[in-house]
Amino acid sequence: MKRRSFIAGLAGAGLMLALAGCGFQLRGTGPGSTLTLGELALESADGPTSALTRQVTQELNSAGVTLNDQAPLRLNLGSEEFLERELTFGDAGTQERQLTLTVPWSLQRVDDGAYLASQESVVVSGTFYTSSDQLLTRDDAREALKDELHQEAARRLIDRLQTFQPDSAGTVHASSTASSS
């Protein structure tokens, strides 16, 4: 039994080294977890008190970004849009439903109004289960999933903003590894 534990531990250590060697890191850890933009102005179509705006504000603060209305760059958040569709059809007792959140966004220079990123969108989705005889539970499950989708959309937005780097003169531009989605 002792030999089996040793081999399992050795295999686990080897896997960790292999993952570290290929650049794997958990989201929110490592050098990529901070944005180099410094400060941003945040404009949200849904207002400063919306759940998405609060979540994006929290993620930006966690990434080291100061929110300031006088900042040289403005992050514009469009109106969030939820789409719900039923995945399970028929009279089955439990039904699976999918909720998709789409958030349009853009990054704009304040001084000349030029867009560094225009008409981009973050799209996240998840599923929840309901039963026709438990309507209150369905509403609770939907709201819990909405909260999760707001968090995931904010994280993905931060991931997208990491592609924008200031150069030595302080001008922000998209790095060559920027992905469009």
WONORGI-V891432 format. One record per residue. N is the residue number from 1. RES is the residue in one letter. SS is DSSP state (H for helix, E for strand, - for the rest). PHI is phi as a letter, one per 40 degrees, with the letter a starting at -180 (999 if undefined). D_FIRST is the distance of its C-alpha to the first C-alpha in Angstrom with 2 decimals. Layout:
N/RES/SS/PHI/D_FIRST ; N/RES/SS/PHI/D_FIRST
This chain:
1/M/-/999/0.00 ; 2/K/H/c/3.80 ; 3/R/H/c/5.47 ; 4/R/H/c/5.23 ; 5/S/H/c/6.51 ; 6/F/H/c/8.82 ; 7/I/H/c/10.11 ; 8/A/H/c/10.78 ; 9/G/H/c/12.55 ; 10/L/H/c/14.39 ; 11/A/H/c/15.52 ; 12/G/H/c/16.75 ; 13/A/H/c/18.63 ; 14/G/H/c/20.12 ; 15/L/H/c/21.33 ; 16/M/H/c/22.93 ; 17/L/H/c/24.69 ; 18/A/H/c/25.91 ; 19/L/H/c/27.34 ; 20/A/H/c/28.96 ; 21/G/H/c/30.40 ; 22/C/-/c/32.14 ; 23/G/-/g/33.76 ; 24/F/-/c/31.81 ; 25/Q/-/a/32.39 ; 26/L/-/c/32.40 ; 27/R/-/d/35.89 ; 28/G/-/g/37.79 ; 29/T/-/b/35.91 ; 30/G/-/g/36.87 ; 31/P/H/c/40.37 ; 32/G/H/c/41.48 ; 33/S/H/c/41.45 ; 34/T/-/b/44.93 ; 35/L/-/c/48.17 ; 36/T/-/c/50.70 ; 37/L/-/c/53.66 ; 38/G/-/g/54.43 ; 39/E/E/a/56.54 ; 40/L/E/b/57.51 ; 41/A/E/c/59.99 ; 42/L/E/b/58.54 ; 43/E/E/b/60.80 ; 44/S/E/b/59.60 ; 45/A/-/c/61.63 ; 46/D/-/c/59.95 ; 47/G/-/g/60.90 ; 48/P/-/c/59.12 ; 49/T/-/b/57.82 ; 50/S/-/c/56.08 ; 51/A/H/d/52.34 ; 52/L/H/c/51.77 ; 53/T/H/c/53.98 ; 54/R/H/c/52.22 ; 55/Q/H/c/48.79 ; 56/V/H/c/50.09 ; 57/T/H/d/51.66 ; 58/Q/H/c/48.42 ; 59/E/H/c/46.47 ; 60/L/H/c/49.27 ; 61/N/H/c/49.28 ; 62/S/H/c/45.51 ; 63/A/-/c/46.02 ; 64/G/-/g/48.61 ; 65/V/-/c/51.73 ; 66/T/E/c/54.77 ; 67/L/E/c/56.85 ; 68/N/-/a/60.52 ; 69/D/-/c/63.48 ; 70/Q/-/c/65.11 ; 71/A/-/c/62.16 ; 72/P/-/c/63.01 ; 73/L/E/b/60.65 ; 74/R/E/b/60.52 ; 75/L/E/c/57.68 ; 76/N/E/b/59.33 ; 77/L/E/b/57.37 ; 78/G/-/c/59.06 ; 79/S/-/c/58.96 ; 80/E/-/c/55.59 ; 81/E/E/b/55.60 ; 82/F/E/b/53.30 ; 83/L/E/b/53.18 ; 84/E/E/b/51.65 ; 85/R/E/a/51.17 ; 86/E/E/c/49.81 ; 87/L/-/c/47.03 ; 88/T/-/b/46.91 ; 89/F/-/b/50.16 ; 90/G/-/h/51.46 ; 91/D/-/c/51.23 ; 92/A/-/c/47.47 ; 93/G/-/c/46.43 ; 94/T/E/b/44.44 ; 95/Q/E/b/45.81 ; 96/E/E/c/44.22 ; 97/R/E/b/46.46 ; 98/Q/E/b/46.23 ; 99/L/E/b/47.77 ; 100/T/E/b/48.68 ; 101/L/E/b/50.01 ; 102/T/E/b/52.26 ; 103/V/E/b/53.45 ; 104/P/E/c/56.11 ; 105/W/E/a/56.30 ; 106/S/E/a/58.14 ; 107/L/E/b/58.27 ; 108/Q/E/b/61.79 ; 109/R/E/c/63.63 ; 110/V/-/c/65.98 ; 111/D/-/c/68.75 ; 112/D/-/b/69.66 ; 113/G/-/g/67.82 ; 114/A/-/c/65.98 ; 115/Y/E/c/62.73 ; 116/L/E/c/59.65 ; 117/A/E/a/57.86 ; 118/S/E/b/59.99 ; 119/Q/E/f/59.26 ; 120/E/E/c/55.47 ; 121/S/E/a/53.31 ; 122/V/E/b/49.87 ; 123/V/E/b/48.64 ; 124/V/E/b/45.59 ; 125/S/E/a/44.73 ; 126/G/E/a/42.41 ; 127/T/E/b/42.33 ; 128/F/E/a/42.59 ; 129/Y/E/b/42.87 ; 130/T/E/b/45.87 ; 131/S/E/b/47.37 ; 132/S/-/c/51.12 ; 133/D/-/c/51.26 ; 134/Q/-/b/49.60 ; 135/L/H/c/51.93 ; 136/L/H/c/51.11 ; 137/T/H/c/47.40 ; 138/R/H/c/48.30 ; 139/D/H/c/50.33 ; 140/D/H/c/47.57 ; 141/A/H/c/45.01 ; 142/R/H/c/47.57 ; 143/E/H/c/48.26 ; 144/A/H/c/44.57 ; 145/L/H/c/44.13 ; 146/K/H/d/47.29 ; 147/D/H/c/45.87 ; 148/E/H/c/42.69 ; 149/L/H/c/44.90 ; 150/H/H/c/47.10 ; 151/Q/H/c/44.12 ; 152/E/H/c/42.81 ; 153/A/H/c/46.38 ; 154/A/H/c/46.88 ; 155/R/H/c/43.66 ; 156/R/H/c/44.72 ; 157/L/H/c/48.18 ; 158/I/H/c/46.81 ; 159/D/H/d/44.80 ; 160/R/H/c/48.10 ; 161/L/H/c/50.00 ; 162/Q/-/c/47.65 ; 163/T/-/c/49.36 ; 164/F/E/c/52.59 ; 165/Q/E/b/52.89 ; 166/P/E/c/55.90 ; 167/D/-/c/57.25 ; 168/S/-/c/58.78 ; 169/A/-/c/62.03 ; 170/G/-/g/60.32 ; 171/T/-/c/60.92 ; 172/V/E/c/58.10 ; 173/H/E/a/57.20 ; 174/A/E/c/54.45 ; 175/S/-/c/52.05 ; 176/S/-/c/51.90 ; 177/T/-/c/48.44 ; 178/A/-/c/49.80 ; 179/S/-/b/48.83 ; 180/S/-/b/51.16 ; 181/S/-/a/49.90
